[in-house]
Amino acid sequence: MTVLVAYYSRTNITKKVAEEIAEKLNADIEEINPKVNYKGKIGYVRGGKDAISEKIIDLEQIKHDPSSYDIVYLGAPVWAGKSANPMISYIKENEGKFNNVKFFATAGSSGFESTFEQMEKFVGKAPQKTLALTTKEVKKGEYSAKLESFLE
Ligand SMILES: Cc1cc2nc3c(=O)[nH]c(=O)nc-3n(C[C@H](O)[C@H](O)[C@H](O)COP(=O)(O)O)c2cc1C
């Protein structure tokens, strides 16, 4: 089975999970890079605004064609109860190219359900599984059981 892990991460929390998934599944990995600057305090405010308005933004060129994979794992941080804009922009840019999907998200504490619902709306397909992890769980590395069942 061919697997791609596509993720966006602003402060490397989601990145840590994405890299672990890719390593465990021997998958290709795609880091989604926005042309919009979401770094720092100004970027935080911009991210919140863009998330609420579900703004589609420009991305740097991607390396992998999602349609050539059996399954794509899509991962992003929760922003204002939504998926970070680089993720919905990536999905939109690759509309109709996802054969099967699983979603993973990280957040301080809340907004996972609405984030997964939004991702499903953009993909137009229900995920096989979802994985919700708090920033704290990721930092402490306390998610191996959840991760195992997500990867099954
Ligand atoms: C613009 C913005 C909005 C956020 N909104 C939420 C939120 O609604 N709920 C929450 O629990 N955490 C929220 N967070 C925290 C992030 O989801 C959390 O820190 C995440 O693990 C960061 O992942 P990353 O390092 O991969 O970017 C927000 C962070 C940013 C920058």
The ligand as an SDF file (V2000), in Angstrom:
LIG
                    3D

 31 33  0  0  0  0  0  0  0  0999 V2000
   -4.1330   31.0400   15.0260 C   0  0  0  0  0  0  0  0  0  0  0  0
   -4.2010   29.9330   16.0390 C   0  0  0  0  0  0  0  0  0  0  0  0
   -5.4280   29.5150   16.5160 C   0  0  0  0  0  0  0  0  0  0  0  0
   -5.5240   28.4500   17.4460 C   0  0  0  0  0  0  0  0  0  0  0  0
   -6.7670   28.0090   17.8370 N   0  0  0  0  0  0  0  0  0  0  0  0
   -6.8770   26.9650   18.7060 C   0  0  0  0  0  0  0  0  0  0  0  0
   -8.1660   26.4410   19.0840 C   0  0  0  0  0  0  0  0  0  0  0  0
   -9.2240   26.8480   18.5860 O   0  0  0  0  0  0  0  0  0  0  0  0
   -8.1930   25.4340   20.0080 N   0  0  0  0  0  0  0  0  0  0  0  0
   -7.0580   24.9250   20.5860 C   0  0  0  0  0  0  0  0  0  0  0  0
   -7.1670   24.0400   21.4210 O   0  0  0  0  0  0  0  0  0  0  0  0
   -5.8130   25.3610   20.2070 N   0  0  0  0  0  0  0  0  0  0  0  0
   -5.7000   26.3710   19.2740 C   0  0  0  0  0  0  0  0  0  0  0  0
   -4.4390   26.8000   18.8720 N   0  0  0  0  0  0  0  0  0  0  0  0
   -3.2480   26.1130   19.3760 C   0  0  0  0  0  0  0  0  0  0  0  0
   -2.6820   25.1010   18.3560 C   0  0  0  0  0  0  0  0  0  0  0  0
   -3.6940   24.2940   17.7830 O   0  0  0  0  0  0  0  0  0  0  0  0
   -1.6740   24.1640   19.0250 C   0  0  0  0  0  0  0  0  0  0  0  0
   -0.6730   24.9090   19.6440 O   0  0  0  0  0  0  0  0  0  0  0  0
   -1.0540   23.1830   18.0120 C   0  0  0  0  0  0  0  0  0  0  0  0
   -0.5820   22.0280   18.6650 O   0  0  0  0  0  0  0  0  0  0  0  0
    0.0880   23.8050   17.2230 C   0  0  0  0  0  0  0  0  0  0  0  0
    0.5410   22.8720   16.2630 O   0  0  0  0  0  0  0  0  0  0  0  0
    1.7700   23.1830   15.2750 P   0  0  0  0  0  0  0  0  0  0  0  0
    2.9800   23.3400   16.1300 O   0  0  0  0  0  0  0  0  0  0  0  0
    1.8470   21.9600   14.4320 O   0  0  0  0  0  0  0  0  0  0  0  0
    1.4680   24.4210   14.5120 O   0  0  0  0  0  0  0  0  0  0  0  0
   -4.3390   27.8360   17.9360 C   0  0  0  0  0  0  0  0  0  0  0  0
   -3.0970   28.2930   17.4690 C   0  0  0  0  0  0  0  0  0  0  0  0
   -3.0160   29.3010   16.5180 C   0  0  0  0  0  0  0  0  0  0  0  0
   -1.6770   29.7370   15.9890 C   0  0  0  0  0  0  0  0  0  0  0  0
  1  2  1  0
  2  3  1  0
  2 30  2  0
  3  4  2  0
  4  5  1  0
  4 28  1  0
  5  6  2  0
  6  7  1  0
  6 13  1  0
  7  8  2  0
  7  9  1  0
  9 10  1  0
 10 11  2  0
 10 12  1  0
 12 13  2  0
 13 14  1  0
 14 15  1  0
 14 28  1  0
 15 16  1  0
 16 17  1  0
 16 18  1  0
 18 19  1  0
 18 20  1  0
 20 21  1  0
 20 22  1  0
 22 23  1  0
 23 24  1  0
 24 25  2  0
 24 26  1  0
 24 27  1  0
 28 29  2  0
 29 30  1  0
 30 31  1  0
M  END
$$$$
